[in-house]
Amino acid sequence: MSVINVGVIGASGYTGLELLKILIHHPKFNLSYVANTEGATTLDALHPSLNKVSDLVVKKADIDECKESCELVFLAVPHQSAMAYVKPLIQKGVKVVDLSADYRLPQDIYEAFYCPHTDAENLHRAVYGLPELFYKELKSASLVANPGCFPTSAILGVLPFMDKRVKNTPIIIDAKTGVSGAGKKLSETTHFVNINDNLFAYNPFAHRHAPEIAQKLGVDFDEVNFVPHLCPITRGMLSSIYIQVEGDFDAHELLETYYRDARYVRASKNPVDMKNVAGTNFCDIYVKRRGNLLFISSAIDNLMRGASSAAVVNANLMMGLDEELGIPNIAYVP
């Protein structure tokens, strides 16, 4: 098979960097177009860690130039910005993996939590990029909405047990994430003197990822009680989830059976941690039952399974490739 030309728009951020690191050495994707919304520069000036790794030029994003260079493009730009690129790219026949939130939700829910949506036509054709739920649909998709990091961790943790859950009872998600999840932009919250030696919750019961979790689990928004916490670490995400269940079943056995054919979910017999998934596309899940209560622990790398490596898995499927092609699977341990 000949190589497939792909591009990245939004190369300056953390997810953009992770995309570049994967795509530079991908066996079938040729990284033919790298662009920024800010303006032209060089790759090593943007990311010194890539000096002598690649000599690609970073251009100012241009739809026509992207169309001439790529069959598929990754959009690593903020919400609201993404839809301005998606519409003309799809019209020109370029496939898109969007890492923003712009195509993850129905229009009414999106607009309640984000902003007015300007591309309702493509909103209806987007496939949610979680292979464990939409594997077949991803293989024929022209537009993929890459899931959020918190929803990825939470949804994968809860999915195997939804049929055992007592209906209308709370789904409680206590999630911790590294500071890289907030992106490169400086803020008072992520300032070193505020986050160092500190830990705190933010947007309890009101975070934008809560409706995404609820919508993909098929439950009412009020049933999802989601509280994220910011931790003084660079990368990683750990979700502690509590649900009420009924019936006689072995929780770990059910977890193993549900994900038996899932390439990037690992059922663990011991409590999971962030380190063993760092730098990979794996989601590690542990479950323990006491009476009618389940404790589920789900760990991912927020920049990888929560964004960039998941995006490349989706692109692999969209282009008829094996889902694990070029995907890092050895963790940053120690």
BELFEN-V147034 format. One record per run of one state. SS is the DSSP state (alpha for helix, beta for strand, coil for the rest). FROM is the first residue (numbers start at 0). TO is the last residue. If there is no record, write none. Layout:
# BELFEN-V147034
SS;FROM;TO / SS;FROM;TO
This chain:
# BELFEN-V147034
coil;0;2 / beta;3;8 / coil;9;12 / alpha;13;22 / coil;23;27 / beta;28;35 / coil;36;39 / beta;40;41 / alpha;42;45 / coil;46;46 / alpha;47;49 / coil;50;55 / beta;56;59 / coil;60;61 / alpha;62;68 / coil;69;70 / beta;71;74 / coil;75;79 / alpha;80;90 / coil;91;93 / beta;94;97 / coil;98;105 / alpha;106;112 / coil;113;118 / alpha;119;122 / coil;123;125 / beta;126;127 / coil;128;129 / alpha;130;137 / coil;138;141 / beta;142;144 / coil;145;147 / alpha;148;158 / coil;159;163 / beta;164;164 / coil;165;169 / beta;170;176 / coil;177;177 / alpha;178;181 / coil;182;190 / alpha;191;194 / coil;195;197 / beta;198;201 / coil;202;207 / alpha;208;216 / coil;217;219 / alpha;220;222 / beta;223;230 / coil;231;235 / beta;236;244 / coil;245;249 / alpha;250;257 / coil;258;263 / beta;264;267 / coil;268;273 / alpha;274;276 / coil;277;281 / beta;282;289 / coil;290;291 / beta;292;299 / coil;300;306 / alpha;307;317 / coil;318;333
